[in-house]
């Protein structure tokens, strides 16, 4: 994998951990997530006006990915309702690289070398180990965290294929994000009503900024997946859990144990093998 792709993915990982920390720290996470999606929709729809449309073969994937992203949002919000960032985030992110590797092999015909496959396994194992307390995986939100990981794998493979078919990964990204950014507020309105969404509350601008950060992070990932194997890109992206552990320690008052440090070493080793 080229060095500039590796550096871009690691930067996206930092951005991804940052917006998840913003979401986890919010009081009403469903509202915060929906405001983030509004920001994504506004910026993406504006950018789409100035870009060439993706190839017709990719539009099915644009729609499918937008639907999967809404499911991901709902599961992520639910998992953060009953779980800490340092537990839920590792499980959801750690379970996805192997699922993406399998999905890319089945649906996109990708094959990955033994060293990269070992690296993916190390990254996933190291990330999931961060969620343990002692010898137990004591996570009340485990079903939702694993469900989130499945949605991550599904939309990642969808976007990897769609971006390649589009002939224009950036255009594919903004059209998909514009559609997703419209769908999520419609779901919120169906659940809680329009007045609840459009009432200005404390934290609005923080959530709006978080949406812009999430858009940039995922745009980088889709670009990378159009130039490198999806499983390897996903595993590198999931090093965001390292940044999440540090953010949780310094800003959210979460602990940083010896186990977490060792897990970070395993993740770093896996990253080196993938690179």
One Martini backbone bead per residue (centre of mass of N, CA, C, O) as a GRO file, in nm:
protein
  275
    1UNK     BB    1   0.096   0.036   0.024
    2UNK     BB    2   0.096   0.352  -0.002
    3UNK     BB    3   0.202   0.600   0.201
    4UNK     BB    4  -0.023   0.816   0.145
    5UNK     BB    5  -0.257   0.625   0.219
    6UNK     BB    6  -0.178   0.564   0.509
    7UNK     BB    7  -0.183   0.860   0.612
    8UNK     BB    8  -0.476   0.919   0.539
    9UNK     BB    9  -0.606   0.698   0.717
   10UNK     BB   10  -0.492   0.795   0.989
   11UNK     BB   11  -0.631   1.069   0.976
   12UNK     BB   12  -0.918   0.952   0.962
   13UNK     BB   13  -0.903   0.810   1.237
   14UNK     BB   14  -0.883   1.066   1.407
   15UNK     BB   15  -1.149   1.191   1.311
   16UNK     BB   16  -1.335   0.958   1.397
   17UNK     BB   17  -1.276   0.964   1.702
   18UNK     BB   18  -1.367   1.256   1.747
   19UNK     BB   19  -1.674   1.233   1.664
   20UNK     BB   20  -1.739   1.006   1.869
   21UNK     BB   21  -1.675   1.173   2.120
   22UNK     BB   22  -1.889   1.388   2.070
   23UNK     BB   23  -2.128   1.192   2.078
   24UNK     BB   24  -2.077   1.057   2.359
   25UNK     BB   25  -2.087   1.351   2.514
   26UNK     BB   26  -2.375   1.372   2.463
   27UNK     BB   27  -2.708   1.386   2.570
   28UNK     BB   28  -2.842   1.369   2.266
   29UNK     BB   29  -2.752   1.147   2.029
   30UNK     BB   30  -2.969   1.149   1.810
   31UNK     BB   31  -2.965   1.452   1.764
   32UNK     BB   32  -2.664   1.481   1.704
   33UNK     BB   33  -2.657   1.290   1.460
   34UNK     BB   34  -2.864   1.450   1.290
   35UNK     BB   35  -2.704   1.712   1.273
   36UNK     BB   36  -2.465   1.587   1.133
   37UNK     BB   37  -2.632   1.504   0.879
   38UNK     BB   38  -2.707   1.787   0.794
   39UNK     BB   39  -2.421   1.878   0.735
   40UNK     BB   40  -2.365   1.663   0.523
   41UNK     BB   41  -2.595   1.742   0.327
   42UNK     BB   42  -2.520   2.036   0.265
   43UNK     BB   43  -2.229   1.993   0.162
   44UNK     BB   44  -2.283   1.768  -0.047
   45UNK     BB   45  -2.496   1.910  -0.224
   46UNK     BB   46  -2.313   2.144  -0.302
   47UNK     BB   47  -2.078   1.976  -0.428
   48UNK     BB   48  -2.251   1.821  -0.648
   49UNK     BB   49  -2.291   2.074  -0.842
   50UNK     BB   50  -1.954   2.058  -0.922
   51UNK     BB   51  -1.988   1.758  -1.016
   52UNK     BB   52  -1.959   1.473  -1.159
   53UNK     BB   53  -2.136   1.216  -1.222
   54UNK     BB   54  -2.175   0.915  -1.159
   55UNK     BB   55  -2.194   0.625  -1.274
   56UNK     BB   56  -2.472   0.434  -1.325
   57UNK     BB   57  -2.357   0.166  -1.185
   58UNK     BB   58  -2.342   0.322  -0.883
   59UNK     BB   59  -2.638   0.398  -0.776
   60UNK     BB   60  -2.717   0.153  -0.613
   61UNK     BB   61  -2.487   0.202  -0.399
   62UNK     BB   62  -2.574   0.474  -0.300
   63UNK     BB   63  -2.847   0.385  -0.178
   64UNK     BB   64  -2.756   0.146  -0.004
   65UNK     BB   65  -2.554   0.304   0.173
   66UNK     BB   66  -2.751   0.507   0.295
   67UNK     BB   67  -2.923   0.298   0.443
   68UNK     BB   68  -2.689   0.170   0.609
   69UNK     BB   69  -2.612   0.434   0.759
   70UNK     BB   70  -2.872   0.460   0.920
   71UNK     BB   71  -2.842   0.196   1.074
   72UNK     BB   72  -2.573   0.270   1.202
   73UNK     BB   73  -2.669   0.516   1.361
   74UNK     BB   74  -2.879   0.370   1.541
   75UNK     BB   75  -2.683   0.164   1.669
   76UNK     BB   76  -2.475   0.363   1.783
   77UNK     BB   77  -2.661   0.520   1.970
   78UNK     BB   78  -2.753   0.274   2.136
   79UNK     BB   79  -2.469   0.182   2.236
   80UNK     BB   80  -2.406   0.466   2.386
   81UNK     BB   81  -2.638   0.453   2.600
   82UNK     BB   82  -2.486   0.175   2.757
   83UNK     BB   83  -2.186   0.264   2.664
   84UNK     BB   84  -1.865   0.306   2.638
   85UNK     BB   85  -1.623   0.412   2.432
   86UNK     BB   86  -1.398   0.194   2.533
   87UNK     BB   87  -1.605  -0.048   2.444
   88UNK     BB   88  -1.788  -0.008   2.194
   89UNK     BB   89  -1.586   0.087   1.979
   90UNK     BB   90  -1.398  -0.168   1.961
   91UNK     BB   91  -1.615  -0.369   1.868
   92UNK     BB   92  -1.728  -0.231   1.614
   93UNK     BB   93  -1.443  -0.188   1.478
   94UNK     BB   94  -1.306  -0.478   1.520
   95UNK     BB   95  -1.524  -0.654   1.352
   96UNK     BB   96  -1.497  -0.533   1.048
   97UNK     BB   97  -1.235  -0.617   0.886
   98UNK     BB   98  -1.305  -0.918   0.847
   99UNK     BB   99  -1.580  -0.874   0.712
  100UNK     BB  100  -1.467  -0.708   0.477
  101UNK     BB  101  -1.274  -0.917   0.364
  102UNK     BB  102  -1.493  -1.124   0.300
  103UNK     BB  103  -1.674  -0.940   0.124
  104UNK     BB  104  -1.455  -0.866  -0.088
  105UNK     BB  105  -1.411  -1.160  -0.179
  106UNK     BB  106  -1.708  -1.225  -0.268
  107UNK     BB  107  -1.796  -0.935  -0.425
  108UNK     BB  108  -1.480  -0.835  -0.547
  109UNK     BB  109  -1.235  -1.047  -0.571
  110UNK     BB  110  -1.044  -1.033  -0.335
  111UNK     BB  111  -0.693  -1.052  -0.241
  112UNK     BB  112  -0.478  -1.140   0.039
  113UNK     BB  113  -0.206  -1.151   0.195
  114UNK     BB  114  -0.070  -1.299   0.468
  115UNK     BB  115   0.037  -1.046   0.613
  116UNK     BB  116  -0.224  -0.877   0.594
  117UNK     BB  117  -0.408  -1.084   0.733
  118UNK     BB  118  -0.256  -1.079   1.000
  119UNK     BB  119  -0.291  -0.776   1.050
  120UNK     BB  120  -0.601  -0.780   1.066
  121UNK     BB  121  -0.616  -0.976   1.306
  122UNK     BB  122  -0.457  -0.797   1.505
  123UNK     BB  123  -0.634  -0.549   1.498
  124UNK     BB  124  -0.899  -0.683   1.583
  125UNK     BB  125  -0.799  -0.818   1.845
  126UNK     BB  126  -0.691  -0.561   1.984
  127UNK     BB  127  -0.956  -0.404   1.984
  128UNK     BB  128  -1.140  -0.607   2.136
  129UNK     BB  129  -0.961  -0.622   2.399
  130UNK     BB  130  -1.047  -0.332   2.502
  131UNK     BB  131  -1.343  -0.443   2.608
  132UNK     BB  132  -1.222  -0.571   2.847
  133UNK     BB  133  -1.285  -0.698   3.190
  134UNK     BB  134  -1.053  -0.876   3.242
  135UNK     BB  135  -1.222  -1.183   3.143
  136UNK     BB  136  -1.459  -0.995   3.055
  137UNK     BB  137  -1.738  -0.907   2.836
  138UNK     BB  138  -1.862  -0.616   2.980
  139UNK     BB  139  -2.136  -0.542   2.763
  140UNK     BB  140  -2.452  -0.422   2.736
  141UNK     BB  141  -2.409  -0.332   2.409
  142UNK     BB  142  -2.321  -0.578   2.232
  143UNK     BB  143  -2.537  -0.616   2.007
  144UNK     BB  144  -2.504  -0.321   1.898
  145UNK     BB  145  -2.200  -0.329   1.842
  146UNK     BB  146  -2.211  -0.567   1.639
  147UNK     BB  147  -2.417  -0.438   1.452
  148UNK     BB  148  -2.239  -0.201   1.378
  149UNK     BB  149  -2.015  -0.373   1.246
  150UNK     BB  150  -2.198  -0.484   1.019
  151UNK     BB  151  -2.263  -0.211   0.891
  152UNK     BB  152  -1.977  -0.130   0.827
  153UNK     BB  153  -1.918  -0.364   0.635
  154UNK     BB  154  -2.150  -0.317   0.435
  155UNK     BB  155  -2.082  -0.015   0.350
  156UNK     BB  156  -1.786  -0.061   0.269
  157UNK     BB  157  -1.827  -0.260   0.037
  158UNK     BB  158  -2.026  -0.090  -0.119
  159UNK     BB  159  -1.828   0.156  -0.157
  160UNK     BB  160  -1.596   0.011  -0.291
  161UNK     BB  161  -1.757  -0.069  -0.543
  162UNK     BB  162  -1.892   0.204  -0.618
  163UNK     BB  163  -1.632   0.375  -0.654
  164UNK     BB  164  -1.519   0.204  -0.889
  165UNK     BB  165  -1.774   0.239  -1.081
  166UNK     BB  166  -1.793   0.560  -1.096
  167UNK     BB  167  -1.502   0.715  -1.171
  168UNK     BB  168  -1.579   0.907  -0.895
  169UNK     BB  169  -1.529   0.906  -0.568
  170UNK     BB  170  -1.614   1.191  -0.477
  171UNK     BB  171  -1.895   1.195  -0.608
  172UNK     BB  172  -1.999   0.947  -0.467
  173UNK     BB  173  -1.975   1.053  -0.179
  174UNK     BB  174  -2.164   1.306  -0.195
  175UNK     BB  175  -2.421   1.159  -0.288
  176UNK     BB  176  -2.443   0.961  -0.056
  177UNK     BB  177  -2.435   1.175   0.177
  178UNK     BB  178  -2.681   1.336   0.089
  179UNK     BB  179  -2.886   1.106   0.118
  180UNK     BB  180  -2.823   1.029   0.411
  181UNK     BB  181  -2.864   1.326   0.529
  182UNK     BB  182  -3.180   1.303   0.466
  183UNK     BB  183  -3.279   1.039   0.596
  184UNK     BB  184  -3.221   1.082   0.900
  185UNK     BB  185  -3.421   1.318   0.959
  186UNK     BB  186  -3.673   1.155   0.873
  187UNK     BB  187  -3.648   0.949   1.098
  188UNK     BB  188  -3.659   1.146   1.334
  189UNK     BB  189  -3.936   1.270   1.271
  190UNK     BB  190  -4.086   0.996   1.297
  191UNK     BB  191  -4.006   0.967   1.610
  192UNK     BB  192  -4.028   1.306   1.721
  193UNK     BB  193  -4.040   1.534   1.529
  194UNK     BB  194  -3.966   1.846   1.403
  195UNK     BB  195  -3.937   2.037   1.654
  196UNK     BB  196  -3.705   1.874   1.790
  197UNK     BB  197  -3.491   1.929   1.564
  198UNK     BB  198  -3.530   2.266   1.515
  199UNK     BB  199  -3.428   2.314   1.797
  200UNK     BB  200  -3.220   2.517   1.959
  201UNK     BB  201  -2.928   2.387   2.113
  202UNK     BB  202  -2.699   2.285   2.301
  203UNK     BB  203  -2.451   2.165   2.066
  204UNK     BB  204  -2.507   2.226   1.768
  205UNK     BB  205  -2.224   2.321   1.657
  206UNK     BB  206  -2.072   2.071   1.741
  207UNK     BB  207  -2.236   1.868   1.569
  208UNK     BB  208  -2.193   2.007   1.298
  209UNK     BB  209  -1.886   1.978   1.301
  210UNK     BB  210  -1.884   1.668   1.325
  211UNK     BB  211  -2.004   1.623   1.042
  212UNK     BB  212  -1.764   1.739   0.883
  213UNK     BB  213  -1.556   1.540   0.992
  214UNK     BB  214  -1.697   1.277   0.896
  215UNK     BB  215  -1.690   1.343   0.595
  216UNK     BB  216  -1.385   1.359   0.561
  217UNK     BB  217  -1.314   1.078   0.669
  218UNK     BB  218  -1.487   0.909   0.461
  219UNK     BB  219  -1.372   1.023   0.201
  220UNK     BB  220  -1.089   0.910   0.243
  221UNK     BB  221  -1.170   0.609   0.253
  222UNK     BB  222  -1.296   0.585  -0.028
  223UNK     BB  223  -1.047   0.665  -0.179
  224UNK     BB  224  -0.870   0.432  -0.071
  225UNK     BB  225  -1.062   0.193  -0.175
  226UNK     BB  226  -0.999   0.276  -0.485
  227UNK     BB  227  -0.658   0.197  -0.428
  228UNK     BB  228  -0.726  -0.040  -0.216
  229UNK     BB  229  -0.780  -0.278  -0.010
  230UNK     BB  230  -1.046  -0.296   0.199
  231UNK     BB  231  -0.937  -0.452   0.447
  232UNK     BB  232  -0.682  -0.279   0.489
  233UNK     BB  233  -0.819  -0.007   0.519
  234UNK     BB  234  -0.998  -0.082   0.759
  235UNK     BB  235  -0.775  -0.159   0.960
  236UNK     BB  236  -0.641   0.119   0.962
  237UNK     BB  237  -0.890   0.281   1.048
  238UNK     BB  238  -0.925   0.119   1.330
  239UNK     BB  239  -0.695   0.285   1.476
  240UNK     BB  240  -0.893   0.487   1.610
  241UNK     BB  241  -0.893   0.344   1.890
  242UNK     BB  242  -0.641   0.479   1.993
  243UNK     BB  243  -0.757   0.765   1.995
  244UNK     BB  244  -1.001   0.697   2.175
  245UNK     BB  245  -0.840   0.618   2.428
  246UNK     BB  246  -0.706   0.898   2.464
  247UNK     BB  247  -0.961   1.071   2.470
  248UNK     BB  248  -1.094   0.921   2.709
  249UNK     BB  249  -0.866   0.993   2.911
  250UNK     BB  250  -0.835   1.318   2.872
  251UNK     BB  251  -1.174   1.396   2.831
  252UNK     BB  252  -1.368   1.142   2.979
  253UNK     BB  253  -1.231   0.976   3.230
  254UNK     BB  254  -1.088   0.730   3.131
  255UNK     BB  255  -0.909   0.449   3.135
  256UNK     BB  256  -0.542   0.347   3.123
  257UNK     BB  257  -0.424   0.044   3.080
  258UNK     BB  258  -0.213  -0.211   3.026
  259UNK     BB  259  -0.399  -0.357   2.829
  260UNK     BB  260  -0.431  -0.118   2.635
  261UNK     BB  261  -0.134  -0.086   2.563
  262UNK     BB  262  -0.095  -0.373   2.446
  263UNK     BB  263  -0.313  -0.349   2.232
  264UNK     BB  264  -0.172  -0.117   2.081
  265UNK     BB  265   0.074  -0.283   1.996
  266UNK     BB  266  -0.080  -0.488   1.825
  267UNK     BB  267  -0.202  -0.284   1.630
  268UNK     BB  268   0.066  -0.170   1.527
  269UNK     BB  269   0.170  -0.438   1.409
  270UNK     BB  270  -0.062  -0.474   1.208
  271UNK     BB  271  -0.012  -0.211   1.053
  272UNK     BB  272   0.270  -0.283   0.949
  273UNK     BB  273   0.186  -0.535   0.786
  274UNK     BB  274  -0.007  -0.389   0.595
  275UNK     BB  275   0.208  -0.171   0.495
   0.00000   0.00000   0.00000
